Amino acid sequence: MPIVCDYTVNGGCSGAEGMLVEGGSVYFCAPLHGTAPIEVVEIISNGKCVWQGKPDAWDVELEGVELPVPEGESAYYYLRLCQVDGHRAWLSPVWLDWAQ
């Protein structure tokens, strides 16, 4: 049975491209359903962990998590998680570029 997870960054789904606007924010939402309790959830941006939670729950709902906005560059954001049984999941990134 697979881990069921999906996410959006500013409304863009996993694998999508989106735009950043001056003064805007970056928000992350994700429903996560494990096959064992989810031990750690991490949001990665440009190679760094920018948010981490340790829910220790089978079902996790992240809603409106505010993330850092990149300065002067494009950015990618993706989710990875690890369950207490060692099973892991990684999702494709959402790419955000500054509006021209």
For each residue, the residues with C-beta under 8 A, 3 or more apart:
1: 35
2: 35
3: 32 33 34 35 81 83 87 89
4: 31 32 33
5: 30 31 32 33 79 81 89 91
6: 13 14 30 31 91
7: 13 14 28 29 30 62 79 91 94
8: 11 12 13 14 28 29 30 94
9: 12 18 26 27 28 67 77 94 96
10: 18 20 24 25 26 27 94 96
11: 8 18
12: 8 9 16 17 18 94 96
13: 6 7 8 16 94
14: 6 7 8 78 79 91 92 93 94
15: 92 93 94
16: 12 13 94 95
17: 12 94 95 96 97
18: 9 10 11 12 94 95 96 97
19: 96 97 98 99
20: 10 24 26 69 70 75 96 97 98 99
21: 24 98 99
22: 98 99
23:
24: 10 20 21 69
25: 10 66 69
26: 9 10 20 66 67 68 69 75 77 96
27: 9 10 64 65 66 67
28: 7 8 9 43 51 62 64 65 66 67 77 79
29: 7 8 62 63 64 65
30: 5 6 7 8 41 60 61 62 79
31: 4 5 6 59 60 61 62
32: 3 4 5 38 41 59 60 61 62 81
33: 3 4 5 58 59
34: 3 37 38 57 58 59 60 81 83 87
35: 1 2 3 83 85 87
36: 58 83 84 85 87
37: 34 55 56 57 58 83 84
38: 32 34 41 55 56 57 58 60 81 82 83 84
39: 54 56 81 82 83 84
40: 52 53 54 81 82
41: 30 32 38 52 53 54 55 60 62 79 80 81
42: 49 51 52 79 80 81
43: 28 49 50 51 52 65 67 77 78 79
44: 47 48 49 50 77 78 79 80
45: 48 50 67 68 70 75 76 77
46: 70 73 75 76
47: 44
48: 44 45
49: 42 43 44 52
50: 43 44 45 67 68 77
51: 28 42 43 65 67
52: 40 41 42 43 49
53: 40 41 60 62
54: 39 40 41
55: 37 38 41 60
56: 37 38 39 84
57: 34 37 38 60
58: 33 34 36 37 38
59: 31 32 33 34
60: 30 31 32 34 38 41 53 55 57
61: 30 31 32
62: 7 28 29 30 31 32 41 53 65
63: 29
64: 27 28 29
65: 27 28 29 43 51 62
66: 25 26 27 28
67: 9 26 27 28 43 45 50 51 77
68: 26 45 50
69: 20 24 25 26
70: 20 45 46 73 74 75 96
71:
72: 98
73: 46 70 98
74: 70 95 96 97 98
75: 20 26 45 46 70 95 96
76: 45 46 93 94 95 96
77: 9 26 28 43 44 45 50 67 93 94 96
78: 14 43 44 90 91 92 93 94
79: 5 7 14 28 30 41 42 43 44 89 90 91
80: 41 42 44 88 89 90 91
81: 3 5 32 34 38 39 40 41 42 88 89
82: 38 39 40 86 87 88
83: 3 34 35 36 37 38 39 86 87 88
84: 36 37 38 39 56
85: 35 36
86: 82 83
87: 3 34 35 36 82 83
88: 80 81 82 83
89: 3 5 79 80 81
90: 78 79 80
91: 5 6 7 14 78 79 80
92: 14 15 78
93: 14 15 76 77 78
94: 7 8 9 10 12 13 14 15 16 17 18 76 77 78
95: 16 17 18 74 75 76
96: 9 10 12 17 18 19 20 26 70 74 75 76 77
97: 17 18 19 20 74
98: 19 20 21 22 72 73 74
99: 19 20 21 22
100:
